[in-house]
Amino acid sequence: MACVSDESWVALPKMLSERLALREEDRHDDEQPSFFGSESTAYRLEKVFPVYALGIPKPDSDPANPASFSGDPIWDAVREEAKLEAEKEPILSSFLYASILAHDCLEQALGFVLANRLQNPTLLATQLMDIFYDVMMHDRDIQRSVRLDVQAFKDRDPACLSYCSALLYLKGYHSLQVHRVAHSLWSKGRKVLALALQSRISEVFGVDIHPAAKIGEGILLDHGTGVVIGETAVVGNRVSLMHGVTLGGTGKEIGDRHPKVGDGALIGASATILGNIKIGQGAMIAAGSLVLKDVPPRSMVAGIPAKVIGYVDEKDPSLTMKHDASKEFFEHVAVQCRDTRSAGGHSSERTHRST
C-alpha cells in the first residue's frame, strides 16, 4: 500500500476552490496573505498549508507540471513539529518517534495513534491498525478529509498549538477520523465492525456518532465531549461544533429523522437540534439552544425553543468562531423582560383602580 504521492494532490486546487468559498486579498510582496469569506472579516490561515487549504496555486506553480506542487505540506509540518518537540522534551522522544517519525505518511501515523487510543484487551492495537490502514490508504476522500480537518483544528481552535498536537492529543479530531473509517465500513456493508468502532469512540472519547451519519470535510469538533450525532444526520463542509452538541431525533420514528446542517454553520456548546430539520448555510446556533424548526441561512437563533434573533455578516461563521449571538440574545431577553414587567405593572394598577 502506497502513501499519498505528489501526483495525488495535483487536482486538489481546482477541487477545493469549489468547496472553500475564500478568496485571496491583493497584498504587497512583504505582507502575509489575507483571505476573506465576506467583505468585512479576514480569516487567517497558516503559512504552512495555504495552497492545499484554499485550492489556490502558488504563484510559481504550473498546474500542468506535477513536480511544481509540494507533496504533502501537512505531513511535512507534522514531522518538523515532532522533531522540535522531541528536542524540547527528550522524555517524549520515544513516544514522538513511535507515533510520527517512524511512519512514512500521515495515514500511517494517524492509524497508529488511533489504534493505540482505542485498543482494549479483546480488540488489539495491531488489529485496529490493520483496519485503519486498509480503509485510509485506499480512500482518497478520507485522505483529503483528514488533512482539511486538521487544518480546521489548527486555524479555529486557539488551544491547538500545532498540527502535531491535533494529531496526537485532541480527542475531537480522533473521534472524527475514527468515524470516517467507521462510515466507510458501514457504506461497504461491514456494519458490525462499524458499530464496534462507534462503541469504542463513545467509551474512550465520550463522543457518539452513528457510523451512517454523513459528515463533510474541514470540520471542527471543539473539545468533542458529549457530542451526539444520529444515524440520518448530515453535516456539511466547514462546520464547527462545540462540546455537548446533539443532532438527534424526536421520538421513536424510523427513517430520515435527524438534522441536516449546512456548510459553514457554527453550533454552540450544548445546543440541541432535534428532528429532520434544516440548519441553513452559515447559520449560528447559540449555546444551550433547543432547535425544533428549520433555521434560515446566515441567521442567528437562540433560546428554548430557539428563535431567530439576528443575522450573520460572515459567509461562514464557523471559520471566525465569533459567538456574537450570545450578546444579541441577552439584549433581546432583557428587552422582553422589561416589556413584560412594564405590561404587568400597568395591569396590576388597572386592577387596583377597578376595585
PEWOCOR-V692249 format. One line per field, one symbol per residue. ss: DSSP state (~ for helix, > for strand, _ for the rest). burial: b if it has 9 or more other ideal C-beta (glycine too) atoms within 8 Angstrom, else e. A space follows every 10 residues. Layout:
ss=???
burial=???
//
This chain:
ss=_____~~~~_ _~~~~~~~~_ __>>______ ____>>____ _>>___~~~~ ~~~~______ _____~~~__ __~~~~~~~~ ~~~~~~~~_~ ~~~~~~~~~~ ~____~~~~~ ~~~~~~~~_> __>_~~~~~~ ~~~~~~___~ ~~~~~~~~~~ ~~~~~~____ __~~~~~~~_ ~~~~~~~~~~ ~~~~~~~___ ~~~~~~~~~~ ~~~~~__>>_ ___>>____> >______>>_ ___>>____> >____>>>__ _________> >____>>___ _>>>___>>_ ___>>____> >___>___>> >>_>__>>>> >_____~~~~ ____~~~~~~ ~~~~~~~~~~ ~~~~~~~~~~ ~~~~_
burial=eebbebeebb ebbbbbbebb ebebbebeee eebbbbbeee bebebbebbb bbbbbbeeee beeeeeeebe bbbbbbbbbe bbbebbeeee ebbeebbebb beeebbbbbb bbbbbbbbbe eebeeeebbe bbbbbbbebe ebbbbbbbbb bbbbbbbeeb ebbbbbbbeb bbbbbbbbbb bbbbbbeeee bebbbbbbeb bbebbebbbb bebebbbbbb bbebbbbbbb ebbbbbbbbb bbbbbbbbbe eeeeeebbbb bbbbbbbbbb bbbbbebebb bbbbbbbebb bbeebeebbb bbbeebeebb ebebebbbbb bebbbbebbe ebbeeeeeee eeeeeeeeee eeeee
//
